[in-house]
């Protein structure tokens, strides 16, 4: 069980680093949309107790909301 937790943490850290590296050449609008989608996904997951539909819905709302900012 301990090995699985460690592997999960290492995988999540690696994915996070890769995601941030992919944001290096984004425009400010694209970056804000990605940040909004990430924040929305976290919010949706928290509000729906980890529901996949709530997480996806939050990501969609967050991405669209930040995409419309000027």
Number of C-alpha atoms within 10 A of each C-alpha: 6 7 8 9 10 11 12 12 12 12 12 12 12 11 12 12 11 11 11 9 10 10 13 9 9 11 10 11 14 15 16 19 22 20 17 22 25 19 18 25 25 18 19 24 20 14 13 13 11 14 13 13 13 20 23 18 18 25 25 18 17 24 22 16 15 19 18 10 9 6
